[in-house]
């Protein structure tokens, strides 16, 4: 036992009663640098602006970081964006289809670029995409609500988060003065009261004429992922993978240079020193060059007795596995599947690929929920009363609260084998454990719109003297991928 304790002690492991191994202090953990005992905002002060700048650089120059930003837009916003679905009910509790149609039509018209954004450049879908990329890269979004502008009485401005005056700080310290944390004025409970925003980007503002202005919180939507209580500002979603990304970038550059050097197959001429010294007008340090062409044989330069090749071997056989390991770590840090981030689908099968996608898509669905409640619903809540005042929607008694019930329809996904998924959905529907609404929602569709399209198709066919027929068929599906089904199909 004593021998074991001595061995453990030699490696720095000291057994302590009622202690966590992860808290062990030894020479093996001496390089474990901690941020110290600090609040969420104190920890942010040192790092979040530098992280933001580095994240932006990675997206500009690193293919993987750029791909991650694109994946965020593709999987959160999708082709058609998150679409509004009104849930207005009549007084008897039945769906008010006419009111729902009026609201959704008016909101879609407001979503045109000239109506939606103050600069007339961003439609509602484009605004969603830019907001999503901004939060994932910068860690925060800052939206200003301009009430009274445009035909619907509301227009949006997506501000660069750099315009939030980070240098504006003021601690309360028990007094009654307002507390300001990195440009955000908060009350005693930490609720934002106002924001101090530069009129222009600090890099472009004229010296002395770009002071920040105080904007009430009801005109600003400031959102970020809260990871600690008391956190006032956000951190880039790329933070955990920034350093591995940069190191891999440098490694790839060095390996590429080494590979290019190795491809030249260079070498050295070895001189006969005694002969070289007697050559008139020839220096022993003079360089000799030789061009290489296919099928060409050449003589060695005068005074050279031998040729020593320099033939570095790059890349090594272990290089590809090393790069793949680092890329897997980066993908894990950014919460996406390795195959989605890199496009590498080698050495995968149907089961592993599906499992990775299911886990990743669960993460994107979490993002859907975050964006619905934190960004898109506040926009709709601000839009409704202003659209009512502008006469674009007409709720009974001009009471918007009666028409405010809504949800957002996020995008869905088709699997690599949709036949099996549809068959599974049909079985779940017959068993009564699933509904058509949820099946449609999982595919990114609104059941009301599906029924309306079916009705429109039927009416169009009847007007043209055609009869649409839907034949009920029995689908045989093999639930064991890779094995042949009884009927010979896979």
ChimeraX attribute file (.defattr): number of C-alpha atoms within 10 A of each C-alpha:
attribute: neighborCount
match mode: 1-to-1
recipient: residues
	/A:1	6
	/A:2	7
	/A:3	8
	/A:4	9
	/A:5	12
	/A:6	13
	/A:7	12
	/A:8	13
	/A:9	13
	/A:10	10
	/A:11	11
	/A:12	15
	/A:13	17
	/A:14	15
	/A:15	13
	/A:16	9
	/A:17	6
	/A:18	6
	/A:19	9
	/A:20	9
	/A:21	11
	/A:22	7
	/A:23	8
	/A:24	16
	/A:25	13
	/A:26	13
	/A:27	11
	/A:28	11
	/A:29	12
	/A:30	9
	/A:31	8
	/A:32	9
	/A:33	7
	/A:34	6
	/A:35	9
	/A:36	8
	/A:37	8
	/A:38	9
	/A:39	12
	/A:40	16
	/A:41	18
	/A:42	13
	/A:43	14
	/A:44	18
	/A:45	14
	/A:46	11
	/A:47	12
	/A:48	19
	/A:49	18
	/A:50	12
	/A:51	22
	/A:52	23
	/A:53	13
	/A:54	20
	/A:55	25
	/A:56	18
	/A:57	16
	/A:58	21
	/A:59	18
	/A:60	11
	/A:61	12
	/A:62	16
	/A:63	14
	/A:64	18
	/A:65	25
	/A:66	18
	/A:67	15
	/A:68	23
	/A:69	20
	/A:70	17
	/A:71	18
	/A:72	20
	/A:73	20
	/A:74	16
	/A:75	21
	/A:76	26
	/A:77	23
	/A:78	19
	/A:79	12
	/A:80	13
	/A:81	21
	/A:82	22
	/A:83	21
	/A:84	21
	/A:85	18
	/A:86	21
	/A:87	16
	/A:88	21
	/A:89	16
	/A:90	12
	/A:91	9
	/A:92	7
	/A:93	8
	/A:94	9
	/A:95	14
	/A:96	16
	/A:97	14
	/A:98	9
	/A:99	19
	/A:100	20
	/A:101	14
	/A:102	15
	/A:103	25
	/A:104	17
	/A:105	15
	/A:106	16
	/A:107	22
	/A:108	14
	/A:109	17
	/A:110	24
	/A:111	19
	/A:112	17
	/A:113	19
	/A:114	17
	/A:115	23
	/A:116	28
	/A:117	25
	/A:118	19
	/A:119	12
	/A:120	14
	/A:121	14
	/A:122	22
	/A:123	19
	/A:124	24
	/A:125	20
	/A:126	19
	/A:127	19
	/A:128	21
	/A:129	22
	/A:130	16
	/A:131	22
	/A:132	25
	/A:133	20
	/A:134	21
	/A:135	22
	/A:136	23
	/A:137	29
	/A:138	27
	/A:139	25
	/A:140	24
	/A:141	24
	/A:142	23
	/A:143	20
	/A:144	19
	/A:145	21
	/A:146	17
	/A:147	15
	/A:148	14
	/A:149	16
	/A:150	16
	/A:151	16
	/A:152	25
	/A:153	23
	/A:154	24
	/A:155	26
	/A:156	22
	/A:157	18
	/A:158	19
	/A:159	20
	/A:160	17
	/A:161	21
	/A:162	17
	/A:163	19
	/A:164	22
	/A:165	20
	/A:166	18
	/A:167	11
	/A:168	16
	/A:169	14
	/A:170	15
	/A:171	11
	/A:172	13
	/A:173	9
	/A:174	7
	/A:175	8
	/A:176	8
	/A:177	11
	/A:178	15
	/A:179	20
	/A:180	24
	/A:181	23
	/A:182	19
	/A:183	24
	/A:184	27
	/A:185	24
	/A:186	18
	/A:187	14
	/A:188	11
	/A:189	7
	/A:190	16
	/A:191	13
	/A:192	20
	/A:193	18
	/A:194	20
	/A:195	27
	/A:196	23
	/A:197	25
	/A:198	22
	/A:199	15
	/A:200	17
	/A:201	16
	/A:202	16
	/A:203	10
	/A:204	8
	/A:205	13
	/A:206	11
	/A:207	9
	/A:208	6
	/A:209	10
	/A:210	17
	/A:211	16
	/A:212	18
	/A:213	14
	/A:214	15
	/A:215	16
	/A:216	13
	/A:217	18
	/A:218	13
	/A:219	15
	/A:220	22
	/A:221	17
	/A:222	20
	/A:223	19
	/A:224	22
	/A:225	17
	/A:226	13
	/A:227	10
	/A:228	10
	/A:229	10
	/A:230	13
	/A:231	18
	/A:232	23
	/A:233	22
	/A:234	22
	/A:235	23
	/A:236	25
	/A:237	23
	/A:238	27
	/A:239	20
	/A:240	15
	/A:241	19
	/A:242	21
	/A:243	15
	/A:244	15
	/A:245	21
	/A:246	16
	/A:247	12
	/A:248	18
	/A:249	17
	/A:250	12
	/A:251	13
	/A:252	14
	/A:253	12
	/A:254	12
	/A:255	16
	/A:256	14
	/A:257	13
	/A:258	15
	/A:259	16
	/A:260	12
	/A:261	16
	/A:262	16
	/A:263	13
	/A:264	12
	/A:265	13
	/A:266	13
	/A:267	11
	/A:268	14
	/A:269	17
	/A:270	14
	/A:271	17
	/A:272	14
	/A:273	12
	/A:274	9
	/A:275	13
	/A:276	17
	/A:277	13
	/A:278	11
	/A:279	12
	/A:280	7
	/A:281	8
	/A:282	11
	/A:283	11
	/A:284	14
	/A:285	7
	/A:286	6
	/A:287	8
	/A:288	11
	/A:289	9
	/A:290	10
	/A:291	6
	/A:292	11
	/A:293	8
	/A:294	5
	/A:295	5
	/A:296	7
	/A:297	8
	/A:298	9
	/A:299	7
	/A:300	16
	/A:301	14
	/A:302	12
	/A:303	19
	/A:304	17
	/A:305	13
	/A:306	13
	/A:307	12
	/A:308	10
	/A:309	11
	/A:310	13
	/A:311	13
	/A:312	15
	/A:313	13
	/A:314	16
	/A:315	13
	/A:316	10
	/A:317	9
	/A:318	8
	/A:319	13
	/A:320	10
	/A:321	10
	/A:322	11
	/A:323	13
	/A:324	14
	/A:325	13
	/A:326	16
	/A:327	21
	/A:328	17
	/A:329	16
	/A:330	25
	/A:331	21
	/A:332	15
	/A:333	16
	/A:334	20
	/A:335	18
	/A:336	22
	/A:337	21
	/A:338	23
	/A:339	17
	/A:340	17
	/A:341	23
	/A:342	16
	/A:343	10
	/A:344	11
	/A:345	11
	/A:346	7
	/A:347	7
	/A:348	11
	/A:349	11
	/A:350	11
	/A:351	11
	/A:352	11
	/A:353	17
	/A:354	15
	/A:355	12
	/A:356	15
	/A:357	18
	/A:358	14
	/A:359	13
	/A:360	17
	/A:361	19
	/A:362	11
	/A:363	14
	/A:364	19
	/A:365	17
	/A:366	11
	/A:367	15
	/A:368	19
	/A:369	13
	/A:370	15
	/A:371	21
	/A:372	17
	/A:373	13
	/A:374	15
	/A:375	19
	/A:376	18
	/A:377	16
	/A:378	13
	/A:379	18
	/A:380	15
	/A:381	15
	/A:382	18
	/A:383	19
	/A:384	24
	/A:385	22
	/A:386	21
	/A:387	22
	/A:388	17
	/A:389	15
	/A:390	16
	/A:391	14
	/A:392	20
	/A:393	23
	/A:394	17
	/A:395	19
	/A:396	10
	/A:397	7
	/A:398	14
	/A:399	12
	/A:400	19
	/A:401	12
	/A:402	14
	/A:403	23
	/A:404	17
	/A:405	14
	/A:406	17
	/A:407	16
	/A:408	19
	/A:409	18
	/A:410	25
	/A:411	23
	/A:412	18
	/A:413	13
	/A:414	12
	/A:415	14
	/A:416	11
	/A:417	10
	/A:418	11
	/A:419	14
	/A:420	17
	/A:421	14
	/A:422	15
	/A:423	15
	/A:424	14
	/A:425	18
	/A:426	16
	/A:427	13
	/A:428	15
	/A:429	14
	/A:430	11
	/A:431	9
	/A:432	9
	/A:433	9
	/A:434	14
	/A:435	14
	/A:436	14
	/A:437	13
	/A:438	14
	/A:439	19
	/A:440	16
	/A:441	17
	/A:442	17
	/A:443	14
	/A:444	19
	/A:445	18
	/A:446	22
	/A:447	15
	/A:448	13
	/A:449	12
	/A:450	13
	/A:451	11
	/A:452	12
	/A:453	12
	/A:454	12
	/A:455	12
	/A:456	12
	/A:457	13
	/A:458	15
	/A:459	14
	/A:460	13
	/A:461	13
	/A:462	12
	/A:463	10
	/A:464	8
	/A:465	8
	/A:466	11
	/A:467	12
	/A:468	9
	/A:469	7
	/A:470	6
	/A:471	6
	/A:472	6
	/A:473	6
	/A:474	7
	/A:475	10
	/A:476	14
	/A:477	17
	/A:478	16
	/A:479	12
	/A:480	9
	/A:481	13
	/A:482	11
	/A:483	11
	/A:484	12
	/A:485	14
	/A:486	10
	/A:487	9
	/A:488	8
	/A:489	10
	/A:490	14
